[in-house]
Amino acid sequence: MNKELMEALNILEKEKEISKETLFEAIENSLLTACKNHFGKADNITVQIDRETCDFMVYATKDIVATYDEVEDDVTQICIDDAIQLSKNAVIGDTINIEIKSKEFGRIATQNAKNVILQKIREEERSVVYNQFFEKEKDVVTGIVQRYIGRNISINLGKADAVLNEAEQVKGEEFKPTERIKVYILEVKNTPKGPRILVSRTHPELVKRLFEAEVTEIKDGTVEIMSIAREAGSRTKLAVRTNNPNVDAVGACVGMNGARVNAIVEELRGEKIDIVNWDENPGNFIQNALSPAKIVAVFADPDEKTAKVVVPDYQLSLAIGKEGQNARLAARLTGYKIDIKSETQAKDAEGFRYEDYMFDEDGDVYYEEEYEEGEYAEEDYDDAAYDEAGAEEGGYDDAVSEEYASGESEYDTEAAGEYSDDAEADPDGIEEETEA
C-alpha cells in the first residue's frame, strides 16, 4: 500500500464524503478477514496502517514456549530458539510480535481483502447518503424530475433518488423531465440497496415548511404557525400568531404586495392560501377560521370540541364554501366540529335563544358584542367584497377582494351543514343539519 492508495482514499473522502479513518479501519478489518481465511483464526493477529504513508504491517502475537515439542499451535505459539532469532530479548513465557508478509496470504487472500474493502466502501457510501437524508426527514428539499415509473415519479435529490407515489401527488399536477420542484420528505428507509426516500407534494407540512423558509419572522420565531389545514391543489388555511405587539402576524406572512405568499402559491401551482390570526379564545379563532364569512355569533364548547355558528342569511353559502370546503377546512384548522346556521335557521330552531350566545369570556359561550339580537350593520361587511347579486349563485366578487391578506377568496356554495375535522361532505356538498 503506497502513494496510489493514499490518492484513492483522498478522492473517496472528497467525492463520496467517506472519512479516510473509516477507510483505514475497513482495510485493517479486511486484512484481518484475509488472515482468518488463510490461517483459520485471527484472534492473535493485528493490522496497523500508517495514516501518513499508507504503509502497513500485519503481525501475529505468539506465546514463547521452551521447546519445539511444546508448540501445540504454530499460529499462536513459537519455541524460544525461533523467537531468539527474531528478537534477542525473547523470554520463555513472554509474547513476541511476528510480522506476516502479505505474500503469505496468497492470491486468494489478497483478492478477498480487496473485495472486503470494496464492499465496505459501498456500505459507507450508502450509510453516508442515508444519514444525510435521514436528517432531512420531515423537511422540504428541491429535486429534479427524472421520469415517470408507472404512475409514480422518480425525483433526483442529488446523491439519491426519491419516489413521489401517486397517492402523494396533487391531482392535476403534471411535471416534465428536468423540472425542479420542492417536495416534503415523508420517510427515509435504509435498505440493502441504499436509502429509499419517499416524498410528498400533498402533505400540509410542505406548506408550513415553505412559509418557514420564505418568512423571516417565522424563521426567527417572531411569528408562529399554530395550525394548518390543507386540501392539496385547492386551498390551505393557516393560523398564525405573534407575541410581539409591533408585528402583524398575517401581514408578515403575506409580505409586501403579497410577495411572500405569492412565491409559495406559485410553487404550489396556484393553490389558494388563507392566512388567519390564531386566538386562544375558541370563539374568536373559529370566527377567524371561517373567514371571509362574517359571523353573528359563536357558541363553542371546549370540552366537547363542538361549536354552533350563526351567520347572516346572505353569508351562509360563503361560510360553508364550495362543496363545504370553507367549513371543512375551518373545522380541521380549529379542531372543532362546527355547525353553521343562518340567522333565520337559528331563530327557527327549537330552543334557540340569542341570549344563549351572550355569556362573558369566562363561560363556554363566545359572542361578538357588536351584533345585538341578530342585527348587524351593512357596512360591517364591506371588506368582504361580497356581491349580493352573486349570493344566489353562491359566489362573491373576488376581483376586489384581498384574497391573501384577509383570507377572502371566491367560493361557490351550497347549503348549511355541520362539519368536523374528520367529516367529509356528502355528494351534494353538505351534511344535513342535526339538532343540538
C-alpha positions in Angstrom: 0.0 0.0 0.0 1.5 3.2 -1.1 1.1 6.6 -2.7 -1.6 5.4 -5.1 -3.7 4.1 -2.3 -3.4 7.4 -0.4 -4.6 9.3 -3.5 -7.5 6.9 -3.9 -8.5 7.4 -0.3 -8.3 11.2 -0.7 -10.6 11.1 -3.7 -13.1 8.8 -1.9 -13.1 11.2 1.1 -13.8 14.2 -1.1 -16.2 12.8 -3.6 -18.0 10.2 -1.5 -17.7 12.0 1.8 -16.3 8.9 3.5 -13.6 9.8 6.0 -10.1 8.3 5.5 -10.2 7.0 9.0 -13.2 4.9 8.2 -11.5 3.6 5.1 -8.3 2.8 7.0 -10.4 0.8 9.5 -12.1 -1.0 6.7 -8.7 -2.0 5.2 -7.4 -3.2 8.5 -10.6 -5.3 9.1 -10.3 -6.7 5.6 -6.8 -7.8 6.2 -7.9 -9.5 9.4 -10.6 -11.3 7.4 -8.0 -12.4 4.9 -5.8 -13.7 7.8 -8.7 -15.6 9.3 -9.5 -17.3 6.0 -5.8 -18.1 5.4 -4.9 -19.3 8.9 -8.3 -20.4 10.2 -8.2 -17.8 13.0 -7.2 -14.2 13.6 -7.6 -13.7 17.3 -3.9 -13.0 17.8 -3.3 -11.0 14.6 -3.1 -7.3 14.5 -3.1 -5.0 11.5 -1.6 -1.5 11.6 -1.6 1.1 8.8 0.5 4.2 8.8 -2.0 7.1 8.3 0.6 9.2 6.6 2.3 6.8 4.2 -0.3 4.0 3.9 2.4 1.5 4.7 1.0 -1.4 6.7 2.2 -4.1 9.0 0.4 -7.4 9.8 1.8 -9.2 12.7 0.8 -12.2 14.9 1.3 -12.2 18.7 2.7 -15.6 19.7 3.4 -17.1 23.1 7.0 -18.2 23.6 7.5 -21.8 24.8 10.7 -23.7 25.8 10.9 -26.3 23.1 9.5 -27.0 19.7 7.7 -30.1 21.2 5.7 -27.8 23.4 4.3 -25.9 20.4 0.7 -27.1 20.1 -0.4 -24.4 17.6 2.2 -22.8 15.4 -0.3 -19.9 14.7 -0.3 -18.8 18.3 2.9 -20.3 19.7 6.7 -20.3 19.0 9.7 -22.0 20.6 12.3 -20.0 22.3 15.0 -20.9 19.7 13.0 -19.4 16.9 11.9 -16.4 18.9 15.6 -15.5 19.7 16.3 -15.4 16.0 13.7 -12.7 15.7 14.5 -10.9 18.9 17.4 -11.2 21.3 15.2 -10.1 24.1 12.8 -13.1 23.8 12.0 -14.8 27.1 10.1 -18.1 27.7 6.6 -17.3 28.9 6.6 -13.9 27.2 5.0 -12.9 23.8 6.5 -11.8 20.6 5.1 -10.0 17.6 6.0 -11.7 14.3 5.4 -9.8 11.1 3.4 -11.6 8.5 4.3 -10.7 4.9 1.4 -10.1 2.6 2.6 -12.6 0.1 1.9 -15.3 2.7 -1.8 -14.7 2.2 -1.5 -15.8 -1.4 -3.5 -14.6 -4.3 -6.9 -15.7 -2.9 -6.3 -13.9 0.4 -5.3 -10.7 -1.4 -8.4 -10.8 -3.6 -10.5 -11.4 -0.5 -9.1 -8.3 1.1 -9.8 -6.3 -2.0 -13.4 -7.5 -2.1 -14.0 -6.6 1.6 -12.6 -3.1 1.0 -14.9 -2.5 -1.9 -17.9 -3.8 0.0 -17.0 -1.6 2.9 -16.8 1.4 0.6 -20.2 0.6 -0.8 -21.7 0.2 2.6 -20.2 3.5 3.8 -21.5 5.3 0.7 -25.0 4.1 1.4 -24.6 4.9 5.1 -23.5 8.5 4.3 -26.4 9.1 1.9 -28.9 7.5 4.3 -27.7 9.7 7.2 -27.8 12.8 5.1 -31.4 12.3 4.1 -32.5 10.9 7.4 -31.5 14.2 8.9 -33.8 15.9 6.3 -36.8 13.7 7.1 -39.9 15.9 7.7 -38.2 18.7 5.8 -38.5 20.2 2.3 -35.9 19.7 -0.4 -35.6 20.7 -4.0 -35.4 17.9 -6.6 -35.3 17.4 -10.3 -38.0 15.3 -12.0 -36.4 12.4 -13.8 -39.1 10.2 -15.2 -42.5 8.6 -14.6 -42.3 5.0 -13.4 -45.9 3.8 -14.0 -47.9 6.4 -12.0 -45.1 7.2 -9.7 -42.4 9.8 -10.3 -38.7 9.5 -9.8 -37.2 12.6 -8.3 -33.4 13.2 -8.2 -32.3 14.8 -5.0 -28.6 14.9 -5.9 -26.9 12.0 -4.2 -30.1 9.8 -4.2 -33.3 9.3 -6.0 -36.7 9.7 -4.3 -40.1 8.3 -5.2 -43.2 10.5 -5.4 -46.0 8.0 -5.2 -49.3 8.6 -6.9 -51.0 9.0 -3.5 -48.7 11.8 -2.6 -49.2 13.7 -5.9 -51.5 16.6 -6.2 -54.4 15.8 -8.6 -53.9 17.6 -11.8 -50.2 18.4 -11.3 -48.0 17.3 -14.2 -44.2 17.6 -14.4 -41.7 17.5 -17.3 -38.3 15.8 -17.1 -35.6 18.1 -15.7 -38.2 20.3 -14.0 -37.2 21.5 -10.5 -39.8 21.1 -7.7 -40.0 21.2 -4.0 -41.0 18.1 -2.1 -41.6 17.1 1.5 -39.6 14.1 2.7 -42.0 11.7 4.3 -39.8 8.8 5.2 -36.2 7.6 4.6 -35.8 3.8 4.8 -32.4 2.1 5.0 -32.3 -0.9 2.6 -29.5 -3.2 1.4 -29.6 -1.4 -2.0 -29.4 2.0 -0.4 -31.8 4.5 1.1 -35.3 4.5 -0.2 -36.7 8.0 0.1 -40.5 8.7 -0.1 -41.6 12.3 -0.8 -44.9 14.2 -0.9 -46.5 17.2 -2.6 -49.8 16.9 -0.7 -48.6 16.9 2.9 -49.7 20.0 4.9 -46.2 20.3 6.3 -45.0 21.1 2.8 -46.9 24.4 3.0 -45.7 25.0 6.6 -42.0 24.4 5.7 -42.3 26.7 2.6 -43.6 29.5 4.9 -40.8 28.9 7.4 -38.3 29.3 4.5 -40.0 32.3 3.0 -41.0 34.3 6.0 -38.1 35.7 8.1 -40.4 36.3 11.1 -41.3 32.6 11.2 -37.7 31.6 10.9 -36.6 33.7 13.8 -39.6 32.8 16.0 -41.3 36.2 16.0 -44.3 34.6 14.2 -45.5 31.1 14.9 -47.6 28.8 12.8 -50.2 27.3 15.2 -52.2 25.1 12.9 -52.7 24.3 9.3 -55.4 22.6 7.2 -55.0 21.7 3.6 -56.8 20.3 0.6 -53.9 19.9 -1.7 -54.2 21.6 -5.0 -57.2 23.6 -4.0 -56.9 25.6 -0.7 -54.9 25.8 2.5 -55.8 27.6 5.7 -53.0 28.7 8.0 -53.4 30.1 11.6 -50.5 32.2 12.9 -49.8 34.3 16.0 -47.1 36.5 17.4 -46.2 37.7 20.9 -44.8 40.9 19.5 -47.4 43.7 19.6 -45.5 45.6 16.9 -45.7 42.7 14.4 -48.7 41.8 12.3 -48.5 38.1 12.0 -50.8 37.8 9.0 -49.1 40.7 7.2 -45.7 39.2 7.8 -46.7 36.0 6.1 -48.3 37.9 3.2 -45.4 40.2 2.6 -45.1 43.4 0.7 -47.7 43.4 -2.0 -48.2 39.7 -1.3 -44.7 38.9 -2.4 -44.1 36.2 0.2 -47.3 34.3 -0.1 -47.4 34.6 -3.9 -44.0 32.9 -4.1 -45.5 30.0 -2.2 -48.7 30.0 -4.3 -46.5 29.8 -7.4 -44.6 26.8 -6.1 -47.9 25.1 -5.3 -49.2 25.8 -8.8 -51.9 28.3 -7.9 -53.2 26.7 -4.7 -55.2 29.3 -2.7 -53.9 30.2 0.8 -55.9 31.8 3.6 -53.9 33.2 6.5 -55.8 34.0 9.7 -54.9 35.0 13.2 -54.9 32.3 15.8 -56.7 33.1 19.0 -56.7 31.3 22.4 -60.4 32.2 22.6 -62.1 29.4 20.7 -64.9 31.6 19.6 -62.6 34.2 18.1 -60.5 31.5 16.5 -63.4 29.8 14.9 -64.6 33.2 13.6 -61.2 33.9 12.1 -61.1 30.4 10.6 -64.4 30.9 8.8 -63.1 34.0 7.0 -64.1 35.5 4.7 -67.6 35.0 6.0 -68.8 37.4 8.7 -70.1 35.8 11.9 -73.0 36.9 14.1 -72.4 34.6 17.0 -70.4 31.6 18.1 -71.2 29.1 20.8 -68.2 27.0 21.5 -67.9 24.0 23.9 -64.2 23.5 24.6 -64.9 20.2 26.4 -66.8 18.6 23.6 -64.8 20.5 20.9 -68.0 21.5 19.2 -69.3 24.9 18.1 -72.5 26.4 16.8 -72.1 29.3 14.5 -74.7 31.8 13.3 -74.1 33.9 10.2 -76.2 36.4 8.3 -78.6 34.8 5.9 -76.7 36.1 2.8 -73.4 34.9 4.2 -74.4 31.3 4.7 -73.1 30.0 1.4 -69.9 31.9 1.8 -69.3 30.5 5.3 -69.8 26.9 4.1 -67.8 27.3 0.9 -67.8 25.4 -2.3 -68.7 21.8 -1.6 -68.4 22.6 2.1 -64.7 23.4 1.8 -64.5 26.6 3.9 -66.3 25.0 6.8 -64.4 21.7 6.5 -61.0 23.4 6.5 -62.1 25.7 9.4 -63.0 22.6 11.4 -59.7 21.0 10.7 -57.8 24.2 11.5 -59.5 24.7 14.9 -60.1 21.1 15.9 -63.8 21.8 16.5 -66.9 20.2 15.0 -68.7 23.2 13.5 -72.5 23.5 13.0 -73.3 26.6 10.8 -76.8 28.1 10.7 -78.1 31.3 9.1 -79.9 33.7 11.4 -83.3 32.6 10.0 -82.4 28.9 10.6 -81.1 29.6 14.1 -84.2 31.6 15.1 -86.5 28.9 13.8 -84.5 26.2 15.6 -86.2 24.7 18.6 -84.9 26.1 21.8 -82.8 28.8 20.2 -82.3 32.0 22.1 -79.8 34.7 21.3 -79.1 35.2 24.9 -77.5 31.7 24.9 -74.8 33.3 22.8 -74.1 36.2 25.2 -72.1 34.8 28.1 -68.9 36.5 29.2 -65.5 35.1 28.3 -65.3 33.1 31.5 -68.1 30.8 30.1 -68.2 28.3 27.3 -70.1 30.7 25.0 -68.5 33.4 22.9 -70.4 36.2 21.2 -69.3 39.1 19.1 -70.6 42.1 21.1 -71.1 44.4 18.1 -74.1 42.3 17.0 -77.2 42.8 19.1 -80.1 40.5 18.8 -79.0 39.3 15.4 -78.9 42.8 13.9 -75.8 43.9 12.0 -74.7 47.0 10.1 -74.3 46.6 6.4 -71.0 48.5 6.4 -69.6 45.8 8.6 -69.3 43.6 5.6 -67.8 46.0 3.1 -64.3 44.5 3.4 -65.7 41.1 2.4 -66.3 42.5 -1.1 -69.4 40.3 -1.2 -71.5 40.6 -4.3 -75.1 40.3 -3.1 -76.2 39.7 -6.7 -73.9 36.7 -6.8 -75.1 35.4 -3.5 -77.9 33.4 -5.1 -75.3 31.8 -7.3 -73.1 31.0 -4.3 -70.2 33.4 -5.0 -68.9 36.9 -4.4 -66.9 39.4 -6.3 -63.3 38.3 -5.8 -62.0 40.9 -8.2 -61.9 43.5 -5.4 -61.1 41.1 -2.5 -57.8 41.0 -0.7 -57.6 37.2 -1.0 -54.4 36.6 0.9 -54.2 39.4 3.4 -57.7 38.9 4.7 -58.2 35.3 3.9 -61.0 36.2 1.5 -61.4 34.4 -1.7 -64.0 33.0 -4.1 -66.4 30.3 -3.0 -69.3 28.6 -4.7 -71.5 27.2 -2.0 -74.5 25.0 -1.3 -76.4 25.0 1.9 -76.0 24.9 5.7 -74.4 21.9 7.3 -72.3 20.5 10.1 -68.6 20.0 9.6 -65.9 18.4 11.7 -62.2 17.9 11.2 -62.8 14.3 10.2 -66.1 14.8 8.3 -66.4 14.6 4.6 -69.0 16.4 2.6 -71.8 14.4 1.0 -72.1 14.1 -2.7 -74.2 17.3 -2.7 -71.5 19.2 -0.9 -73.2 19.2 2.6 -74.0 17.2 5.5 -77.6 17.7 6.8 -78.0 19.7 10.0 -78.7 17.9 13.2 -80.4 19.5 16.1 -78.3 20.1 19.2 
